[in-house]
Amino acid sequence: MNSAASQAGRGAGGVMIDLGRYGTAFVDNPYPVYAELRERGPAHHVRLPTGQEVWLVVGYEEARAALADPRLTKDWRRAAGLGSDVEGPLGIHMLTADPPQHTRLRRLVAREFTPRRIEALRPRVHRITEELLDAFPASGRVDLVDAFAFPLPITVICDLLGVPFLDRSSFRAWTQELLAPTDGERSRERTLPLMRDYLTDLIARKRTEPGDDLFSALIRTTDEDGDRLSAGELRAMAFLLLVAGHETTVNLIANGILALLTHPEQMAALVADWSLLDGAVEEMLRYDGPVEHATSRFTLEPVQVGDQVIPGGGAPVLVVLAAADRDPARFPGADAFDIRRPAGGHLAFGHGIHFCLGAPLARMEGRIAVRALLERHPDLALDVHPTALAWRRGLVRSMSELPVRLGPARVAAAPSAG
């Protein structure tokens, strides 16, 4: 950290730290860098590896406060001084809106995205999980991301939304380019029009093929309740539900299994006592959660965080969930993976009005997936050195692949409660 700081230029708030100087080491394992930042203070002016200058909030208490601070707007239009009639390429959704617009959008979705609807998916989640495990080879190498962690949540969210015709290979590629771009802003510029056109067509097809699903319910609400959702809002909602509805769970499963594989004593304890499962999933979320930092916020006025004053006027702020959840002031021994750690308190799903609406579904899928996989394959082993894994740079904390070695499979057990 000192070498980067000594070579960095000065920003509005003092020394600006150039994270790009760490190269791929920061992408592969950002936690030591975040630890050094936390030791210096809870907020820092940095240049990201992409070249963008932002403010990072890395302390737990400060991150929790920032996630609920109305002085940090989620609406980029307010920060840019633009009117509410301006929409981005995909429209405005809950993660790019403030109250009262956010309140209206979230209430609309929450009315349909009910605990009852989620719970009704449980048998289907079990069936999909078992079908994916049935398709594993008898032994040998498997990419757990491609064969298990991705197809499970994308199938579940498509079932929930009622879009069985989703082109999953294209959608996955576009999602990854938007969340972890391979070519910076150019990747987004190429991908956004493709995603926009695809979602527009998907909604049109869904209007002609309605069903008893979340998408149909949202479209009916648009049609019957005085156009409460504009076309742009509906498209943006489709984007958010499809992307957030699967991407976080993909990384929860993959990152969580990796944590178990690299901590074999913890994995053995879990396999020996499934009463530890709920706490294990919470620890996976805290230790190496699926989202590295929250989506952008922008200052409406100067905001003091610790000894730093983040300037007003639309300064971009990233609340680093990964750093907050490794803060030893909140989680003693924070760098240790301990499935017996008292559950709760982590920020993996955010905090405040933007807390992840799909958290119950992600938790359910994670619990079912982890238990079913390890019941079938208790001798599962990582098939590469952990340092050889390729991590993607971006909003999410995700691996390109997770190669594992299968031992002899056990007979599939009856579905657990999950």
Backbone hydrogen bonds, N-H to C=O, Kabsch-Sander energy under -0.5 kcal/mol:
donor,donor_aa,acceptor,acceptor_aa,energy
5,A,1,M,-2.8
6,S,2,N,-2.7
7,Q,3,S,-1.1
8,A,4,A,-0.9
8,A,5,A,-0.6
11,G,14,G,-3.0
14,G,11,G,-1.5
16,M,9,G,-2.3
17,I,15,V,-0.6
17,I,45,H,-2.2
19,L,17,I,-1.0
19,L,47,R,-2.2
20,G,47,R,-0.7
21,R,18,D,-1.3
22,Y,19,L,-1.7
23,G,20,G,-1.5
25,A,22,Y,-1.1
26,F,23,G,-1.0
27,V,23,G,-0.7
28,D,24,T,-2.9
29,N,25,A,-2.2
34,Y,30,P,-2.4
35,A,31,Y,-2.3
36,E,32,P,-1.9
37,L,33,V,-2.3
38,R,34,Y,-2.7
39,E,35,A,-1.9
40,R,36,E,-1.3
41,G,37,L,-1.9
44,H,56,L,-2.2
46,V,44,H,-0.6
46,V,54,V,-2.9
47,R,17,I,-2.7
48,L,46,V,-0.6
48,L,52,Q,-3.2
51,G,48,L,-2.3
54,V,46,V,-2.2
54,V,52,Q,-0.5
55,W,316,P,-2.2
56,L,44,H,-3.1
57,V,318,L,-2.2
58,V,42,P,-2.9
58,V,56,L,-0.5
59,G,42,P,-0.9
63,A,59,G,-2.6
64,R,60,Y,-2.7
65,A,61,E,-2.1
66,A,62,E,-2.5
67,L,63,A,-2.3
68,A,64,R,-0.6
68,A,65,A,-1.0
69,D,66,A,-1.3
72,L,69,D,-1.9
73,T,71,R,-0.8
73,T,298,F,-2.8
76,W,74,K,-0.9
78,R,75,D,-0.9
79,A,75,D,-1.5
80,A,76,W,-1.8
81,G,77,R,-0.5
81,G,78,R,-0.9
82,L,77,R,-3.2
86,V,83,G,-1.5
91,G,88,G,-0.6
96,T,93,H,-1.9
97,A,94,M,-0.8
101,Q,98,D,-0.7
102,H,98,D,-2.6
104,R,100,P,-2.1
105,L,101,Q,-2.5
106,R,102,H,-2.9
107,R,103,T,-2.3
108,L,104,R,-1.9
109,V,105,L,-2.1
110,A,106,R,-3.2
111,R,107,R,-1.8
112,E,108,L,-0.6
112,E,109,V,-1.3
113,F,109,V,-3.4
114,T,112,E,-1.8
118,I,114,T,-2.3
119,E,115,P,-3.0
120,A,116,R,-1.9
121,L,118,I,-1.5
122,R,119,E,-1.7
125,V,121,L,-2.6
126,H,122,R,-2.3
127,R,123,P,-2.3
128,I,124,R,-2.7
129,T,125,V,-2.4
130,E,126,H,-2.6
131,E,127,R,-2.5
132,L,128,I,-2.4
133,L,129,T,-2.2
134,D,130,E,-2.5
135,A,131,E,-1.2
136,F,133,L,-1.3
140,G,406,L,-1.2
142,V,404,V,-2.3
144,L,142,V,-0.9
144,L,402,L,-2.8
147,A,143,D,-2.7
148,F,144,L,-1.3
149,A,144,L,-3.0
150,F,145,V,-2.6
152,L,148,F,-1.7
154,I,150,F,-1.9
155,T,151,P,-1.7
156,V,152,L,-2.1
157,I,153,P,-2.7
158,C,154,I,-1.7
159,D,155,T,-2.2
160,L,156,V,-2.6
161,L,157,I,-2.5
162,G,158,C,-1.9
163,V,158,C,-2.1
166,L,163,V,-1.6
168,R,166,L,-1.4
171,F,167,D,-2.7
172,R,168,R,-2.6
173,A,169,S,-1.9
174,W,170,S,-2.6
175,T,171,F,-2.6
176,Q,172,R,-2.4
177,E,173,A,-1.8
178,L,174,W,-1.9
179,L,175,T,-2.5
180,A,176,Q,-2.6
186,R,183,D,-1.1
187,S,183,D,-0.6
187,S,184,G,-0.9
188,R,184,G,-1.2
189,E,185,E,-2.5
190,R,186,R,-1.8
191,T,187,S,-2.1
192,L,188,R,-2.9
194,L,190,R,-0.6
195,M,191,T,-2.5
196,R,192,L,-2.9
197,D,193,P,-2.4
198,Y,194,L,-2.1
199,L,195,M,-2.7
200,T,196,R,-2.3
201,D,197,D,-2.1
202,L,198,Y,-2.5
203,I,199,L,-2.5
204,A,200,T,-1.9
205,R,201,D,-2.4
206,K,202,L,-2.2
207,R,203,I,-2.0
208,T,204,A,-1.1
209,E,205,R,-0.9
213,D,211,G,-1.4
214,L,160,L,-2.3
215,F,161,L,-0.7
217,A,213,D,-2.0
218,L,214,L,-2.3
219,I,215,F,-2.5
220,R,216,S,-2.8
221,T,217,A,-2.1
222,T,218,L,-1.9
223,D,219,I,-2.4
224,E,220,R,-2.9
225,D,221,T,-1.8
227,D,222,T,-1.3
228,R,221,T,-0.5
230,S,228,R,-0.5
234,L,230,S,-2.6
235,R,231,A,-2.2
236,A,232,G,-2.6
237,M,233,E,-2.5
238,A,234,L,-2.2
239,F,235,R,-2.3
240,L,236,A,-2.7
241,L,237,M,-2.8
242,L,238,A,-2.3
243,V,239,F,-2.7
244,A,240,L,-2.3
245,G,240,L,-0.6
245,G,241,L,-1.2
246,H,242,L,-0.6
246,H,243,V,-1.1
247,E,243,V,-2.8
248,T,244,A,-0.7
250,V,246,H,-2.4
251,N,247,E,-1.8
252,L,248,T,-2.1
253,I,249,T,-2.4
254,A,250,V,-2.5
255,N,251,N,-2.3
256,G,252,L,-1.8
257,I,253,I,-2.5
258,L,254,A,-2.3
259,A,255,N,-2.2
260,L,256,G,-1.9
261,L,257,I,-2.7
262,T,258,L,-2.1
263,H,260,L,-1.1
266,Q,263,H,-1.3
267,M,260,L,-0.5
267,M,263,H,-1.8
268,A,264,P,-2.6
269,A,265,E,-1.7
270,L,266,Q,-2.0
271,V,267,M,-2.6
272,A,268,A,-1.7
273,D,269,A,-0.9
273,D,270,L,-0.7
276,L,273,D,-1.7
277,L,274,W,-1.6
280,A,276,L,-2.3
281,V,277,L,-2.4
282,E,278,D,-1.9
283,E,279,G,-2.2
284,M,280,A,-2.2
285,L,281,V,-2.1
286,R,282,E,-2.0
287,Y,283,E,-3.2
288,D,284,M,-1.9
292,E,290,P,-0.5
292,E,395,L,-1.7
293,H,395,L,-1.2
294,A,319,V,-2.7
297,R,317,V,-2.0
298,F,73,T,-2.1
299,T,315,A,-1.7
300,L,71,R,-2.7
301,E,71,R,-0.5
303,V,310,I,-2.4
305,V,303,V,-0.5
305,V,308,Q,-2.8
308,Q,305,V,-1.9
310,I,303,V,-3.2
310,I,308,Q,-0.6
314,G,299,T,-2.5
317,V,297,R,-3.1
318,L,55,W,-3.2
319,V,317,V,-0.5
320,V,57,V,-2.4
320,V,318,L,-0.7
321,L,319,V,-1.1
322,A,292,E,-2.4
324,A,320,V,-2.4
325,D,321,L,-2.4
326,R,323,A,-1.2
327,D,324,A,-1.5
330,R,327,D,-1.7
331,F,327,D,-2.7
334,A,331,F,-0.7
336,A,333,G,-2.1
338,D,336,A,-0.7
341,R,338,D,-1.9
350,G,347,L,-2.2
354,H,351,H,-0.6
355,F,352,G,-1.9
356,C,349,F,-2.7
359,A,356,C,-1.3
362,A,358,G,-2.5
363,R,359,A,-2.6
364,M,360,P,-2.2
365,E,361,L,-2.6
366,G,362,A,-2.7
367,R,363,R,-2.6
368,I,364,M,-2.3
369,A,365,E,-2.8
370,V,366,G,-2.5
371,R,367,R,-2.0
372,A,368,I,-2.4
373,L,369,A,-2.4
374,L,370,V,-2.2
375,E,371,R,-2.3
376,R,372,A,-1.8
377,H,373,L,-2.6
380,L,377,H,-1.7
381,A,405,R,-1.7
383,D,403,P,-2.5
388,A,385,H,-2.5
389,L,386,P,-1.3
391,W,389,L,-0.6
392,R,398,S,-2.9
395,L,179,L,-2.0
396,V,179,L,-0.5
397,R,290,P,-2.3
398,S,392,R,-0.5
398,S,396,V,-0.8
400,S,390,A,-2.8
404,V,142,V,-2.9
405,R,381,A,-3.5
406,L,140,G,-3.1
409,A,138,A,-0.5
410,R,376,R,-2.6
